[in-house]
């Protein structure tokens, strides 16, 4: 999945979450989806068998 598709998936999930909660404002999560994508791909790497990574 390329970066644009992942950011769009984050946007869609954000909209769904706000709608399901019947509360909130989707502006921030939709606007920050690209930042979340970069964090997820580049910095939030976790390997349970090697916690030092």
PDB file of N, CA, C and O in Angstrom:
ATOM      1  N   UNK A   1       0.849  -1.167   0.000  1.00  0.00           N
ATOM      2  CA  UNK A   1       0.000   0.000   0.000  1.00  0.00           C
ATOM      3  C   UNK A   1       0.901   1.238   0.000  1.00  0.00           C
ATOM      4  O   UNK A   1       1.812   1.346   0.820  1.00  0.00           O
ATOM      5  N   UNK A   2       0.647   2.156  -0.909  1.00  0.00           N
ATOM      6  CA  UNK A   2       1.492   3.348  -0.960  1.00  0.00           C
ATOM      7  C   UNK A   2       1.032   4.378   0.076  1.00  0.00           C
ATOM      8  O   UNK A   2      -0.008   4.219   0.715  1.00  0.00           O
ATOM      9  N   UNK A   3       1.819   5.420   0.221  1.00  0.00           N
ATOM     10  CA  UNK A   3       1.586   6.425   1.268  1.00  0.00           C
ATOM     11  C   UNK A   3       0.225   7.098   1.153  1.00  0.00           C
ATOM     12  O   UNK A   3      -0.449   7.316   2.160  1.00  0.00           O
ATOM     13  N   UNK A   4      -0.179   7.425  -0.063  1.00  0.00           N
ATOM     14  CA  UNK A   4      -1.448   8.125  -0.266  1.00  0.00           C
ATOM     15  C   UNK A   4      -2.632   7.239   0.125  1.00  0.00           C
ATOM     16  O   UNK A   4      -3.585   7.707   0.748  1.00  0.00           O
ATOM     17  N   UNK A   5      -2.565   5.962  -0.243  1.00  0.00           N
ATOM     18  CA  UNK A   5      -3.653   5.045   0.102  1.00  0.00           C
ATOM     19  C   UNK A   5      -3.746   4.831   1.614  1.00  0.00           C
ATOM     20  O   UNK A   5      -4.843   4.755   2.166  1.00  0.00           O
ATOM     21  N   UNK A   6      -2.601   4.735   2.275  1.00  0.00           N
ATOM     22  CA  UNK A   6      -2.613   4.550   3.723  1.00  0.00           C
ATOM     23  C   UNK A   6      -3.180   5.786   4.421  1.00  0.00           C
ATOM     24  O   UNK A   6      -3.974   5.658   5.353  1.00  0.00           O
ATOM     25  N   UNK A   7      -2.783   6.974   3.982  1.00  0.00           N
ATOM     26  CA  UNK A   7      -3.325   8.203   4.570  1.00  0.00           C
ATOM     27  C   UNK A   7      -4.830   8.286   4.344  1.00  0.00           C
ATOM     28  O   UNK A   7      -5.567   8.705   5.236  1.00  0.00           O
ATOM     29  N   UNK A   8      -5.285   7.898   3.176  1.00  0.00           N
ATOM     30  CA  UNK A   8      -6.725   7.914   2.908  1.00  0.00           C
ATOM     31  C   UNK A   8      -7.462   6.885   3.761  1.00  0.00           C
ATOM     32  O   UNK A   8      -8.595   7.125   4.178  1.00  0.00           O
ATOM     33  N   UNK A   9      -6.836   5.750   4.020  1.00  0.00           N
ATOM     34  CA  UNK A   9      -7.449   4.746   4.895  1.00  0.00           C
ATOM     35  C   UNK A   9      -7.576   5.295   6.318  1.00  0.00           C
ATOM     36  O   UNK A   9      -8.584   5.063   6.986  1.00  0.00           O
ATOM     37  N   UNK A  10      -6.565   6.014   6.774  1.00  0.00           N
ATOM     38  CA  UNK A  10      -6.623   6.640   8.097  1.00  0.00           C
ATOM     39  C   UNK A  10      -7.766   7.649   8.140  1.00  0.00           C
ATOM     40  O   UNK A  10      -8.502   7.717   9.125  1.00  0.00           O
ATOM     41  N   UNK A  11      -7.912   8.426   7.080  1.00  0.00           N
ATOM     42  CA  UNK A  11      -9.014   9.395   7.013  1.00  0.00           C
ATOM     43  C   UNK A  11     -10.368   8.695   7.097  1.00  0.00           C
ATOM     44  O   UNK A  11     -11.249   9.126   7.841  1.00  0.00           O
ATOM     45  N   UNK A  12     -10.528   7.626   6.342  1.00  0.00           N
ATOM     46  CA  UNK A  12     -11.805   6.906   6.334  1.00  0.00           C
ATOM     47  C   UNK A  12     -12.102   6.314   7.709  1.00  0.00           C
ATOM     48  O   UNK A  12     -13.234   6.394   8.186  1.00  0.00           O
ATOM     49  N   UNK A  13     -11.102   5.724   8.346  1.00  0.00           N
ATOM     50  CA  UNK A  13     -11.303   5.159   9.683  1.00  0.00           C
ATOM     51  C   UNK A  13     -11.628   6.251  10.704  1.00  0.00           C
ATOM     52  O   UNK A  13     -12.419   6.034  11.621  1.00  0.00           O
ATOM     53  N   UNK A  14     -11.018   7.416  10.540  1.00  0.00           N
ATOM     54  CA  UNK A  14     -11.306   8.538  11.434  1.00  0.00           C
ATOM     55  C   UNK A  14     -12.749   8.989  11.296  1.00  0.00           C
ATOM     56  O   UNK A  14     -13.435   9.227  12.290  1.00  0.00           O
ATOM     57  N   UNK A  15     -13.200   9.104  10.064  1.00  0.00           N
ATOM     58  CA  UNK A  15     -14.593   9.505   9.836  1.00  0.00           C
ATOM     59  C   UNK A  15     -15.545   8.484  10.439  1.00  0.00           C
ATOM     60  O   UNK A  15     -16.532   8.850  11.076  1.00  0.00           O
ATOM     61  N   UNK A  16     -15.250   7.210  10.240  1.00  0.00           N
ATOM     62  CA  UNK A  16     -16.098   6.150  10.797  1.00  0.00           C
ATOM     63  C   UNK A  16     -16.135   6.216  12.323  1.00  0.00           C
ATOM     64  O   UNK A  16     -17.195   6.064  12.931  1.00  0.00           O
ATOM     65  N   UNK A  17     -14.982   6.440  12.933  1.00  0.00           N
ATOM     66  CA  UNK A  17     -14.920   6.504  14.389  1.00  0.00           C
ATOM     67  C   UNK A  17     -15.721   7.657  14.960  1.00  0.00           C
ATOM     68  O   UNK A  17     -16.432   7.494  15.951  1.00  0.00           O
ATOM     69  N   UNK A  18     -15.611   8.822  14.340  1.00  0.00           N
ATOM     70  CA  UNK A  18     -16.368   9.987  14.804  1.00  0.00           C
ATOM     71  C   UNK A  18     -17.861   9.743  14.635  1.00  0.00           C
ATOM     72  O   UNK A  18     -18.655  10.075  15.515  1.00  0.00           O
ATOM     73  N   UNK A  19     -18.237   9.166  13.510  1.00  0.00           N
ATOM     74  CA  UNK A  19     -19.655   8.907  13.269  1.00  0.00           C
ATOM     75  C   UNK A  19     -20.201   7.853  14.239  1.00  0.00           C
ATOM     76  O   UNK A  19     -21.307   8.005  14.758  1.00  0.00           O
ATOM     77  N   UNK A  20     -19.442   6.803  14.481  1.00  0.00           N
ATOM     78  CA  UNK A  20     -19.885   5.748  15.406  1.00  0.00           C
ATOM     79  C   UNK A  20     -20.034   6.284  16.828  1.00  0.00           C
ATOM     80  O   UNK A  20     -20.937   5.881  17.562  1.00  0.00           O
ATOM     81  N   UNK A  21     -19.139   7.199  17.209  1.00  0.00           N
ATOM     82  CA  UNK A  21     -19.189   7.761  18.559  1.00  0.00           C
ATOM     83  C   UNK A  21     -20.320   8.771  18.708  1.00  0.00           C
ATOM     84  O   UNK A  21     -20.712   9.120  19.821  1.00  0.00           O
ATOM     85  N   UNK A  22     -20.833   9.232  17.586  1.00  0.00           N
ATOM     86  CA  UNK A  22     -21.885  10.252  17.590  1.00  0.00           C
ATOM     87  C   UNK A  22     -21.408  11.514  18.299  1.00  0.00           C
ATOM     88  O   UNK A  22     -22.200  12.247  18.892  1.00  0.00           O
ATOM     89  N   UNK A  23     -20.105  11.754  18.229  1.00  0.00           N
ATOM     90  CA  UNK A  23     -19.506  12.879  18.919  1.00  0.00           C
ATOM     91  C   UNK A  23     -18.148  13.158  18.296  1.00  0.00           C
ATOM     92  O   UNK A  23     -17.548  12.276  17.680  1.00  0.00           O
ATOM     93  N   UNK A  24     -17.670  14.367  18.452  1.00  0.00           N
ATOM     94  CA  UNK A  24     -16.340  14.695  17.984  1.00  0.00           C
ATOM     95  C   UNK A  24     -16.355  15.473  16.690  1.00  0.00           C
ATOM     96  O   UNK A  24     -17.408  15.762  16.122  1.00  0.00           O
ATOM     97  N   UNK A  25     -15.163  15.803  16.241  1.00  0.00           N
ATOM     98  CA  UNK A  25     -14.990  16.587  15.033  1.00  0.00           C
ATOM     99  C   UNK A  25     -13.897  15.919  14.199  1.00  0.00           C
ATOM    100  O   UNK A  25     -12.779  15.752  14.688  1.00  0.00           O
ATOM    101  N   UNK A  26     -14.186  15.536  12.968  1.00  0.00           N
ATOM    102  CA  UNK A  26     -13.214  14.795  12.168  1.00  0.00           C
ATOM    103  C   UNK A  26     -12.111  15.653  11.557  1.00  0.00           C
ATOM    104  O   UNK A  26     -11.226  15.117  10.889  1.00  0.00           O
ATOM    105  N   UNK A  27     -12.137  16.953  11.765  1.00  0.00           N
ATOM    106  CA  UNK A  27     -11.167  17.837  11.109  1.00  0.00           C
ATOM    107  C   UNK A  27      -9.718  17.516  11.420  1.00  0.00           C
ATOM    108  O   UNK A  27      -8.903  17.382  10.508  1.00  0.00           O
ATOM    109  N   UNK A  28      -9.389  17.393  12.699  1.00  0.00           N
ATOM    110  CA  UNK A  28      -7.997  17.142  13.082  1.00  0.00           C
ATOM    111  C   UNK A  28      -7.489  15.797  12.578  1.00  0.00           C
ATOM    112  O   UNK A  28      -6.422  15.755  11.967  1.00  0.00           O
ATOM    113  N   UNK A  29      -8.208  14.691  12.807  1.00  0.00           N
ATOM    114  CA  UNK A  29      -7.671  13.421  12.311  1.00  0.00           C
ATOM    115  C   UNK A  29      -7.559  13.374  10.790  1.00  0.00           C
ATOM    116  O   UNK A  29      -6.638  12.762  10.249  1.00  0.00           O
ATOM    117  N   UNK A  30      -8.488  14.016  10.110  1.00  0.00           N
ATOM    118  CA  UNK A  30      -8.414  14.007   8.647  1.00  0.00           C
ATOM    119  C   UNK A  30      -7.254  14.870   8.164  1.00  0.00           C
ATOM    120  O   UNK A  30      -6.571  14.523   7.201  1.00  0.00           O
ATOM    121  N   UNK A  31      -7.037  16.000   8.843  1.00  0.00           N
ATOM    122  CA  UNK A  31      -5.944  16.886   8.456  1.00  0.00           C
ATOM    123  C   UNK A  31      -4.577  16.332   8.804  1.00  0.00           C
ATOM    124  O   UNK A  31      -3.586  16.657   8.149  1.00  0.00           O
ATOM    125  N   UNK A  32      -4.518  15.502   9.824  1.00  0.00           N
ATOM    126  CA  UNK A  32      -3.231  14.974  10.272  1.00  0.00           C
ATOM    127  C   UNK A  32      -2.978  13.546   9.809  1.00  0.00           C
ATOM    128  O   UNK A  32      -2.056  12.893  10.298  1.00  0.00           O
ATOM    129  N   UNK A  33      -3.772  13.059   8.885  1.00  0.00           N
ATOM    130  CA  UNK A  33      -3.613  11.680   8.406  1.00  0.00           C
ATOM    131  C   UNK A  33      -2.247  11.459   7.766  1.00  0.00           C
ATOM    132  O   UNK A  33      -1.655  10.392   7.929  1.00  0.00           O
ATOM    133  N   UNK A  34      -1.744  12.446   7.048  1.00  0.00           N
ATOM    134  CA  UNK A  34      -0.426  12.291   6.419  1.00  0.00           C
ATOM    135  C   UNK A  34       0.679  12.197   7.470  1.00  0.00           C
ATOM    136  O   UNK A  34       1.629  11.430   7.312  1.00  0.00           O
ATOM    137  N   UNK A  35       0.551  12.975   8.536  1.00  0.00           N
ATOM    138  CA  UNK A  35       1.527  12.910   9.627  1.00  0.00           C
ATOM    139  C   UNK A  35       1.458  11.544  10.305  1.00  0.00           C
ATOM    140  O   UNK A  35       2.491  10.941  10.598  1.00  0.00           O
ATOM    141  N   UNK A  36       0.252  11.060  10.552  1.00  0.00           N
ATOM    142  CA  UNK A  36       0.086   9.742  11.168  1.00  0.00           C
ATOM    143  C   UNK A  36       0.693   8.651  10.295  1.00  0.00           C
ATOM    144  O   UNK A  36       1.287   7.702  10.806  1.00  0.00           O
ATOM    145  N   UNK A  37       0.545   8.785   8.991  1.00  0.00           N
ATOM    146  CA  UNK A  37       1.105   7.786   8.062  1.00  0.00           C
ATOM    147  C   UNK A  37       2.623   7.755   8.161  1.00  0.00           C
ATOM    148  O   UNK A  37       3.218   6.679   8.201  1.00  0.00           O
ATOM    149  N   UNK A  38       3.255   8.924   8.201  1.00  0.00           N
ATOM    150  CA  UNK A  38       4.720   8.982   8.300  1.00  0.00           C
ATOM    151  C   UNK A  38       5.175   8.397   9.637  1.00  0.00           C
ATOM    152  O   UNK A  38       6.138   7.633   9.683  1.00  0.00           O
ATOM    153  N   UNK A  39       4.491   8.751  10.715  1.00  0.00           N
ATOM    154  CA  UNK A  39       4.855   8.189  12.020  1.00  0.00           C
ATOM    155  C   UNK A  39       4.727   6.671  12.018  1.00  0.00           C
ATOM    156  O   UNK A  39       5.605   5.966  12.515  1.00  0.00           O
ATOM    157  N   UNK A  40       3.632   6.172  11.458  1.00  0.00           N
ATOM    158  CA  UNK A  40       3.383   4.725  11.443  1.00  0.00           C
ATOM    159  C   UNK A  40       4.451   3.995  10.637  1.00  0.00           C
ATOM    160  O   UNK A  40       4.982   2.981  11.090  1.00  0.00           O
ATOM    161  N   UNK A  41       4.765   4.493   9.463  1.00  0.00           N
ATOM    162  CA  UNK A  41       5.730   3.809   8.592  1.00  0.00           C
ATOM    163  C   UNK A  41       7.169   3.952   9.046  1.00  0.00           C
ATOM    164  O   UNK A  41       7.957   3.014   8.929  1.00  0.00           O
ATOM    165  N   UNK A  42       7.518   5.127   9.568  1.00  0.00           N
ATOM    166  CA  UNK A  42       8.927   5.424   9.801  1.00  0.00           C
ATOM    167  C   UNK A  42       9.377   5.331  11.256  1.00  0.00           C
ATOM    168  O   UNK A  42      10.550   5.066  11.519  1.00  0.00           O
ATOM    169  N   UNK A  43       8.470   5.544  12.199  1.00  0.00           N
ATOM    170  CA  UNK A  43       8.921   5.673  13.580  1.00  0.00           C
ATOM    171  C   UNK A  43       8.266   4.708  14.560  1.00  0.00           C
ATOM    172  O   UNK A  43       8.868   4.393  15.587  1.00  0.00           O
ATOM    173  N   UNK A  44       7.080   4.238  14.289  1.00  0.00           N
ATOM    174  CA  UNK A  44       6.370   3.383  15.243  1.00  0.00           C
ATOM    175  C   UNK A  44       6.564   1.905  14.921  1.00  0.00           C
ATOM    176  O   UNK A  44       5.605   1.137  14.845  1.00  0.00           O
ATOM    177  N   UNK A  45       7.812   1.530  14.734  1.00  0.00           N
ATOM    178  CA  UNK A  45       8.137   0.138  14.444  1.00  0.00           C
ATOM    179  C   UNK A  45       8.357  -0.598  15.759  1.00  0.00           C
ATOM    180  O   UNK A  45       9.094  -0.132  16.628  1.00  0.00           O
ATOM    181  N   UNK A  46       7.718  -1.740  15.893  1.00  0.00           N
ATOM    182  CA  UNK A  46       7.889  -2.528  17.114  1.00  0.00           C
ATOM    183  C   UNK A  46       7.988  -3.996  16.746  1.00  0.00           C
ATOM    184  O   UNK A  46       7.165  -4.524  15.997  1.00  0.00           O
ATOM    185  N   UNK A  47       8.989  -4.633  17.274  1.00  0.00           N
ATOM    186  CA  UNK A  47       9.192  -6.054  17.059  1.00  0.00           C
ATOM    187  C   UNK A  47       9.227  -6.718  18.440  1.00  0.00           C
ATOM    188  O   UNK A  47      10.221  -6.581  19.153  1.00  0.00           O
ATOM    189  N   UNK A  48       8.171  -7.431  18.831  1.00  0.00           N
ATOM    190  CA  UNK A  48       8.128  -8.020  20.170  1.00  0.00           C
ATOM    191  C   UNK A  48       9.305  -8.943  20.477  1.00  0.00           C
ATOM    192  O   UNK A  48       9.713  -9.055  21.633  1.00  0.00           O
ATOM    193  N   UNK A  49       9.849  -9.597  19.471  1.00  0.00           N
ATOM    194  CA  UNK A  49      10.976 -10.493  19.725  1.00  0.00           C
ATOM    195  C   UNK A  49      12.290  -9.730  19.870  1.00  0.00           C
ATOM    196  O   UNK A  49      13.284 -10.295  20.326  1.00  0.00           O
ATOM    197  N   UNK A  50      12.306  -8.449  19.486  1.00  0.00           N
ATOM    198  CA  UNK A  50      13.491  -7.614  19.629  1.00  0.00           C
ATOM    199  C   UNK A  50      13.048  -6.236  20.123  1.00  0.00           C
ATOM    200  O   UNK A  50      12.933  -5.312  19.317  1.00  0.00           O
ATOM    201  N   UNK A  51      12.798  -6.073  21.417  1.00  0.00           N
ATOM    202  CA  UNK A  51      12.252  -4.819  21.931  1.00  0.00           C
ATOM    203  C   UNK A  51      13.188  -3.623  21.788  1.00  0.00           C
ATOM    204  O   UNK A  51      12.755  -2.485  21.969  1.00  0.00           O
ATOM    205  N   UNK A  52      14.451  -3.853  21.469  1.00  0.00           N
ATOM    206  CA  UNK A  52      15.391  -2.744  21.295  1.00  0.00           C
ATOM    207  C   UNK A  52      15.163  -1.982  19.991  1.00  0.00           C
ATOM    208  O   UNK A  52      15.644  -0.858  19.844  1.00  0.00           O
ATOM    209  N   UNK A  53      14.443  -2.571  19.051  1.00  0.00           N
ATOM    210  CA  UNK A  53      14.216  -1.909  17.755  1.00  0.00           C
ATOM    211  C   UNK A  53      13.214  -0.807  17.872  1.00  0.00           C
ATOM    212  O   UNK A  53      12.905  -0.147  16.881  1.00  0.00           O
TER     213      UNK A  53
END
